[in-house]
Amino acid sequence: MAIARGSVQHTLPEDFRTLVSSVLMPGRCAARASLNEREALRVAAHARFHTPTAVAFPYARTGLHAVLSAMRLPRGSKVLMTPINVGPMLEVVASLGLQTEFVDIELESFGPDLESLNRKLQESPAVFVLTYLFGYVPNVSSIVSACADADVRLIEDFSHNIGSSWDGRPLGTFGDAGIFSASMLKYVDGYNGAFVIAREGQLGERIEAAAERLNAPSPRRIQGRILNSLVWNLALNRYVFNLATYPVLALIKAFSRQRFNELLGPSISLDLELDELPAFYFEDIASIQLRTILRHLGELDELLRIRHEAAMLAHDALVEVTASGAKWDFPHPNHVRAGQTFWQFPIRVDDAARVRDVLFRKKVETGTTNLMDLAEASGVSLPNTRALKAEYIFVPLHRHLRYRDYVRVFRALSSVG
Ligand SMILES: Cc1ncc(COP(=O)(O)O)c(C=O)c1O
């Protein structure tokens, strides 16, 4: 049975129903989210994060724009960022006349390298945008106190880490604001959509005001997102993947490796030459998106439980295969136990591209992160970030996989050496 890299966290009937209602009732579905729906988000976010402010946005990038604008930073202020993210996050920083500096990551928890962070904090940045990766949890206390000592504000992008915690406290609640992208494949996936959580006070009020200034959503764009989700959901369904998607991908790969890579590679590009940010970044979140986010927030704990079980099974299989001689860096038992959520299960290999090829031949389609190395795109080379892109591969986790399936994946991996 062929194995896909991931799955959409919606059921097929859910995507199908949503598509039908968005076509039959575009006025209702693609209307701006209502005040009641926004209040329901505030209540749900308060229950989970204990923050008073939760504001819905169409994209995380729009949320970042709102938070940075709300901070009223003078033009030319430095924004420190961890470099793995989508291009538009960088476009937003540049569009506000702010200057980006990058801090390298470490390869244990994929958080910022503390030495590199402390060095960069000496250069008086105004704010640090910290993106947690793959559900892993870095030493948040050290990061928070380093920022506080340097008097640098902290924005957390916890799109990969919803449900993760440090010392029992949810990620996203340590800084001035936390941003979550509900884009496809996330644990909470709202056909795009996003939300920002923040403490009470002026910053929260300004973020709310920014959301009120957004334009009406376009029904066509919303329908496009739902259709896209349905198509991927179908293509990644275990049976469809085995019978149709994998054979089609194999054909495409045989004829055009470039097309294959385009299809499975990053879908969001970076354009630093933009005079103006695209107008759709500033279209309000639609009712159907916020209702989907609310539904999946309600199901998050059960999803986290299932995901944890899958990760434990994979981890045990990995330990078994490793005992027979294979040597990899893989999730440390501390991470397995700590408040992390295994949005991905990365494993270090010598050459991710080669391993990916071998696994594909053995009917396991996976790869490395599709997020960009924004430092490299800006002409800055950071060794650990480069290593993450070149030497880490994601082990697919699925609720339908059994112990023997994971053993098969790891044996295939170990056959590459
Ligand atoms: C960590 C992270 N941050 C931000 C984003 C971008 O979010 P959006 O497309 O909602 O702007 C993504 C998208 O995949 C992401 O993975």
The ligand as an SDF file (V2000), in Angstrom:
LIG
                    3D

 16 16  0  0  0  0  0  0  0  0999 V2000
    4.5210   28.4450   10.2350 C   0  0  0  0  0  0  0  0  0  0  0  0
    3.6500   29.1230    9.2290 C   0  0  0  0  0  0  0  0  0  0  0  0
    3.4010   30.4290    9.3700 N   0  0  0  0  0  0  0  0  0  0  0  0
    2.6240   31.1030    8.4910 C   0  0  0  0  0  0  0  0  0  0  0  0
    2.0860   30.4560    7.4000 C   0  0  0  0  0  0  0  0  0  0  0  0
    1.3500   31.2730    6.3800 C   0  0  0  0  0  0  0  0  0  0  0  0
    0.1270   31.4080    6.6440 O   0  0  0  0  0  0  0  0  0  0  0  0
   -0.9340   32.1800    5.7340 P   0  0  0  0  0  0  0  0  0  0  0  0
   -0.9480   31.4890    4.4010 O   0  0  0  0  0  0  0  0  0  0  0  0
   -2.1570   32.0020    6.5400 O   0  0  0  0  0  0  0  0  0  0  0  0
   -0.4840   33.6030    5.6310 O   0  0  0  0  0  0  0  0  0  0  0  0
    2.2780   29.0780    7.2300 C   0  0  0  0  0  0  0  0  0  0  0  0
    1.6590   28.3870    6.1100 C   0  0  0  0  0  0  0  0  0  0  0  0
    1.8340   27.2450    5.8260 O   0  0  0  0  0  0  0  0  0  0  0  0
    3.0960   28.4030    8.1650 C   0  0  0  0  0  0  0  0  0  0  0  0
    3.3650   27.0770    8.0260 O   0  0  0  0  0  0  0  0  0  0  0  0
  1  2  1  0
  2  3  1  0
  2 15  2  0
  3  4  2  0
  4  5  1  0
  5  6  1  0
  5 12  2  0
  6  7  1  0
  7  8  1  0
  8  9  2  0
  8 10  1  0
  8 11  1  0
 12 13  1  0
 12 15  1  0
 13 14  2  0
 15 16  1  0
M  END
$$$$
